[in-house]
């Protein structure tokens, strides 16, 4: 099968991907991302009781993210039961800085940075919702 022909024939290209994170308390989860990782957030939709039903966390200021000048690098949050497991596998620049930042926040549920068989450095941060966020460089 000619891969370029298939690519041309299908007529679409994926522009970006976005991990999905389910949480029962979007405000609490967003604050965790802000306080522990230094991320930004926006809760776009709330139900009649004011509970967040959809939002995003971003590693760059949301004012920059919404300009769409770079691919989406955040995480979509939806209200729902946590599924656990790996929620995201993210390439970073400065994994040692990430590790030091999280440790300085006194957050303990982060693995040491380890070399992987495929040549990258990686660490995992486990969230209060039971997800693993894997960062590699």
C-alpha positions, 0 to 999 in steps of 0.5 A: 500500500502506498502510504502517501496515496492513502494520506492524500486520499483520506483528506484530513490531517490531525492538527493537535491532540488533547489528553482527557482528564475526568474529575468530580471536582474540576475546581479542586483539580484545576487548583492542583495543576496551578499550585503543584505544576504552575499551570493555568486553567479555565473552566468554560462550562458549569452546570446549574449548581455552578459545578464545572463540567468542562474546562482545560488546564494549560502549561502556558498562560491561557491568553497565549493558548487561546491565540492558537499560534501553537498546537494545544499542549493542555489537558481537557477536563470533563466532569465525571468519575476518574478513570485512573491510569496514564492521563497524559504522556508529555514531552517537556524541555527542562525535565530537571526544572519540572522535577525541582519545581514540583519537589519545591512545592513539597509534593511527594507523589512524583517519581525520580527522573529515570533514563528509559530504554528508548533514550529519554529521561522520564518522571511520573507525577500521580495526581490526587484524582488517581491519574499518572502524568508522564513527562519525558525529555 
